[in-house]
Amino acid sequence: MDLGIAGRRALVCASSKGLGRACALALAAEGVHVTVTARGAEALAATARQIRERCGVEVGEVVGDITTPQGRADALRAAGPIDILVTNAGGPPPGDFRDWSRDDWMRALDANMLTPIELIKASVDGMIERGFGRIVNITSAAVKAPIDVLGLSNGARSGLTGFVAGLARKTVRHNVTINNLLPGPFATDRLSAVAQAQAAAAGVSTAEILARRAADNPAGRVGDPAEFGAACAFLCSASAGFVSGQNLVLDGGAYPGVL
């Protein structure tokens, strides 16, 4: 299926590893020129090299922290006018809300709510002027089914979801869509970190927690990041202009609700 976005330009945040990397690869495979960002220079360079070799598109790389004003400014300047924005940032650490300070909450809000909003603010008007834009926020299935040890993430990402719900209804008439992808258990470093915290609390091994997660999922496994990237690429496609303000859960069927 031709997604109709070859030659477009995308900024994919926190994309040296995991789900961000999968999104960058999927877009580049469709002929999209991508700018990738991450804090770690070595992993970012390796990802950028792989994308160039596999896809033959232009790849910009920006080392920095996208959750800071300087990191966002550097990424936006390097990417130039963009048609596609994929927001992403590492989730806050798991734990007990009794142990979290106001500073902990502010860091979570900065990374997982305010940073995406600032990136949208910086790019959405240009998309409207050019008559095409696709914004995808990588959030979490915990927005719909909160996970007890991820209270910081539950709160911050739910705030972003509420903001997007209003804005997406205003931009879609200009062929600028805004949607959220809500991942469940995918084979990423984040999944391992959460499993480590759960294992410590339960007094079992991390491997056992990961095995349980896979076995308990209706799909009988955890997700492959490439599957996530494919969903992101579709939401960024020319054919997805009638999809806006939606929260697409990718969790192997784990979420039990109808809505």
Secondary structure as UniProt FT lines:
FT   TURN            6..7
FT   STRAND          9..12
FT   HELIX           18..29
FT   TURN            30..31
FT   STRAND          33..38
FT   HELIX           41..55
FT   STRAND          59..63
FT   TURN            66..67
FT   HELIX           69..79
FT   STRAND          84..87
FT   HELIX           97..99
FT   HELIX           102..109
FT   HELIX           110..114
FT   HELIX           115..130
FT   STRAND          133..138
FT   HELIX           141..143
FT   HELIX           148..150
FT   HELIX           151..171
FT   HELIX           172..174
FT   STRAND          176..183
FT   HELIX           189..202
FT   HELIX           206..216
FT   TURN            218..219
FT   HELIX           225..235
FT   HELIX           238..240
FT   TURN            241..242
FT   STRAND          247..250
FT   TURN            252..253
//
